[in-house]
Amino acid sequence: MSQRIALDKVSATQAAIALLDEIVADHGPVLFHQSGGCCDGSSPMCYPRGDFIVGDRDVLLGTIGETPVYISQSQFEVWKHTDLILDVVPGRGGMFSLDNGRERRFLTRSAICAVPGN
């Protein structure tokens, strides 16, 4: 099964780009996976690109610069009419996310898209 692609479904604020640049400078290439999970709520999780295995059921939402942003297929089905905006707020990042310990964390905001035929 090949991976689904839904490009142009994600963007980022300048604050998110600045934090991402800082993390990439420290860790090299990274990727985001939009969590839908238990431990870290629905935080965008930032991982070193070689440490996270993207599954066949993950959907590529787009990229922030050269950084890919993924979401699980089941969560994408719920959010497919929503554009996700990566932002930064004060606080601690997800337990396994590279923004943890920086006193700033990534946050996903959303904007509802027009649904064709409605």
C-alpha positions in Angstrom: 0.0 0.0 0.0 1.4 3.4 -0.9 1.3 6.4 1.3 -1.4 9.0 0.7 -0.4 12.6 0.1 -2.6 15.6 0.8 -0.2 18.5 0.1 -0.8 22.1 1.1 -2.8 21.1 4.1 -0.3 22.5 6.6 1.4 25.9 7.1 3.4 27.5 9.9 3.7 30.8 11.8 7.0 32.6 11.9 7.4 31.6 15.5 7.1 27.9 14.5 9.6 28.3 11.7 12.1 29.9 14.1 11.7 27.1 16.6 12.0 24.5 13.8 15.2 26.1 12.6 16.6 26.0 16.1 15.8 22.3 16.4 17.2 21.4 13.0 20.4 23.3 13.8 20.7 21.1 17.0 19.5 17.7 15.6 19.7 17.8 11.8 16.7 16.9 9.5 13.4 16.3 11.4 9.8 15.5 10.6 6.5 16.2 12.3 3.8 13.6 13.0 0.5 15.1 14.2 -0.3 13.1 17.4 -3.8 11.9 17.9 -2.7 10.1 21.0 -3.1 9.4 24.6 0.1 10.7 26.1 0.6 14.0 24.4 -2.9 14.9 23.4 -3.0 16.2 19.9 0.4 17.9 19.8 2.5 18.0 16.7 5.4 15.7 17.6 8.9 16.6 16.2 11.4 13.7 15.7 14.8 13.3 14.1 13.9 12.1 10.6 15.8 8.8 11.0 14.2 8.0 14.4 10.5 7.8 13.3 9.2 5.2 10.9 6.5 6.6 8.7 3.8 4.0 8.1 1.9 3.0 5.0 -1.2 4.5 6.7 0.3 7.8 7.4 -0.7 10.8 5.2 1.8 13.5 4.2 0.0 16.8 4.8 2.8 18.9 3.3 6.1 20.4 4.3 7.3 23.3 6.3 10.4 24.3 4.3 12.0 20.9 3.9 10.4 19.3 6.9 7.6 16.9 6.1 4.4 16.8 8.2 2.4 13.6 8.6 -0.8 12.5 10.2 -2.4 9.0 10.6 -4.9 8.1 7.9 -7.7 7.7 10.5 -7.1 11.1 12.0 -6.8 12.6 8.5 -10.2 11.4 7.6 -11.6 13.4 10.5 -9.5 16.5 9.7 -9.4 16.4 5.9 -11.5 19.5 5.5 -9.2 21.4 7.9 -5.9 23.2 7.2 -3.5 22.8 10.0 -1.3 25.7 11.1 1.8 24.9 13.1 2.4 27.5 15.9 4.4 27.9 19.1 3.2 28.7 22.6 5.0 28.8 26.0 5.3 25.4 27.7 6.8 22.0 27.5 6.7 19.9 24.4 5.5 16.3 24.1 7.6 13.8 26.1 9.4 12.4 23.0 9.2 15.5 20.9 12.4 17.6 20.2 10.7 20.8 21.4 10.5 19.4 24.9 12.7 21.2 27.4 12.9 24.5 25.3 10.1 26.2 27.3 8.3 26.6 24.0 6.2 24.0 22.3 4.6 23.4 19.0 0.8 23.6 18.8 -1.5 22.8 16.0 -4.2 25.4 15.2 -6.8 24.8 12.5 -8.8 26.6 9.8 -11.8 25.0 8.3 -11.7 24.7 4.5 -14.5 25.1 2.1 -16.1 21.8 1.3 -16.9 21.4 -2.4 -20.6 21.0 -3.1 -21.7 22.5 0.2 
